[in-house]
Amino acid sequence: MFFTIYTRISLFLQHTTDMELHKSVTLWIFCLCLIGESTFEKPSSATGESQNGENGISEFCRIDDPLCKDDNAVLTFEAIRSIHKQMDDDANGNVDVVETDGFLREDLNYHDPKAKHNSFHGDDQFISVEDLWNSWKGSEVYNWTVDEVVKWLITYVELPQYVDTFRKLGFNGSVMPRLAVKNATLTVSILKILDRSHVQKLQLKALDTVLFGPPLSM
């Protein structure tokens, strides 16, 4: 559209003798074209983000329709999906035993992760997002009360200074995956954890608990 306008005006100005006017109008239209192009680029990015969000909700509704209208459950599912993506190195939609082994060694710093990845996979060599979600919902931790989460925070994570905040927010076991992924809004803005080492410690302990169940020390 902008180039059509530019062409028409340029043709008109060719018949005028005022060359300075011609140059000024040409420059103005050129700038207008650039502004227009940048304006048209922005909605496509926003649309992409919106579609990703909609795809996530659609996938959740397919997997767990009773919970797909629950905002907290949707956030937890997004966390589970993020964990799965973190483990799925080849991005083929499934986490295999080799990927699990590498994840345990590199991300969770297990030197001998054989027992861990055996308990994670069981008889299923390929773990999908749906498998991971169903495994999480069937875990003991999913049903933890606020008191049990607080006990975990004190004895396993060793960050008792945040107990009051966890109690105030009513954090029970079902929100554990949200603690296991990087989320500055949750850790900094909501939980008020400003020490990065504490954030990292909480995330790693939560990730281990989501994937492998309650620690033996509890």
CORTA-V963640 format. One record per helix or strand of 3 or more residues. SS is the DSSP state (H for helix, E for strand). FROM is the first residue (numbers start at 1). TO is the last residue. If there is no record, write none. Layout:
BEGIN
SS:FROM:TO
SS:FROM:TO
END
This chain:
BEGIN
H:2:13
H:19:63
H:65:67
H:71:87
H:97:106
H:114:121
H:129:137
H:141:143
H:146:155
H:160:169
H:173:179
H:184:190
H:196:212
END
